[in-house]
Amino acid sequence: MGYDGPRGVVATASYEARPYGCHSAQPMAVAKRLCPHAIIISVRHDRYRHISQQMFAILDDFSPVVEPLSIDEAFLDLTGSEQLFGSAESAAGQMKARIKAEIGLTASVGVAPNKFLAKLGSDLHKPDGLTIIRPEDVDTLLPPMPIMKIWGVGPAMAARLKALGINTIGDLRSFPLDVLRGQIGDVAEHYHRLAYGLDDRAVATEREVKSIGQEQTFNVDLDDPDAVRRVLLEQAEQVAQRLRKHGLLARSITLKIRFGDFQTITRSSTVAVATNTTAELEQVAMTIFDQWASRSFQPVRLIGVSTAPCGTGNGQMGLFADPDREKQHRLDAVADAISQRFGKSAIKRGGSLK
């Protein structure tokens, strides 16, 4: 699944395609070479977002402590829910049954004493698994597993560890911690604890949002500044909507521009008063773009706009009411309501239309 174009990327690969070497985040051209008979399905973001909301509504019925991990993954703290749903294993089975009955999808669930083991369990028996990892299972289950099963160990870190002779979690357990710390730094202790199934991180219902942004890679480099502007205006509108959805304000706006040779530049600006109105974010983004384009425009491969949230609310109150800003707030509220009910494509600013 993904975009079937010159610069398309695999969003996800089915279990049938994975044995051929297909995987998410892979260039679509590579996936098609590996599996020429693959059926490529276009992504439907609005549909996925709707299904995600349905799934999280079900999870909320089982626990008030839900930590989203991605659009289709989450941690739940089931402490104190026994009287309502029975054991954690029973609650997990009920979740799976409801997701299947109400949404029509299978779900893989891991039940364990901590987040690391629960995530590990959820990955073991996909696509429809229910894995229970108890404390007494840890010393049998973990040691034979490859080192990349440690949360946070990616290909680069795995290569460094394998150079030290650490190929499995058991190898990591037996490797001297002080020597490991000297080789890979302070993260060694964290990996070492996970190797023994120890993870004291709590399930967090709220995360600090450090950045909200939107970007797009084009199939062919855009050499028309007006075409880039239209995309940029739509991105600014989407970023503003997401700020308002989370009740956030931003003062810093950053433009990201990538060229055909993959050279990437960024340009930023800061507004005097924090905002989340679409009109103000669009104006700042366009000012940044026009200042760059007037001096050194060249065909654009990727364009993106992002903000760094700095507070909550609707912006600083002035001594006197600003009719134009109040009008923009009302306009944004109506646009957000329409988008939420009918989808993002239901209403757009005129400047983003061709």
Secondary structure as UniProt FT lines:
FT   TURN            6..7
FT   STRAND          9..10
FT   TURN            15..17
FT   HELIX           18..20
FT   TURN            24..25
FT   HELIX           28..34
FT   TURN            36..37
FT   HELIX           45..62
FT   STRAND          66..70
FT   TURN            71..72
FT   STRAND          73..76
FT   TURN            79..80
FT   HELIX           82..85
FT   HELIX           88..103
FT   STRAND          109..111
FT   HELIX           115..124
FT   TURN            125..127
FT   STRAND          130..132
FT   HELIX           135..137
FT   HELIX           138..141
FT   TURN            143..144
FT   HELIX           147..149
FT   TURN            151..152
FT   HELIX           155..163
FT   TURN            164..165
FT   HELIX           169..174
FT   HELIX           177..184
FT   HELIX           187..195
FT   TURN            196..197
FT   STRAND          212..222
FT   HELIX           225..245
FT   TURN            246..247
FT   STRAND          248..259
FT   TURN            260..261
FT   STRAND          264..275
FT   HELIX           278..296
FT   STRAND          300..312
FT   HELIX           323..342
FT   HELIX           344..346
FT   HELIX           350..352
//
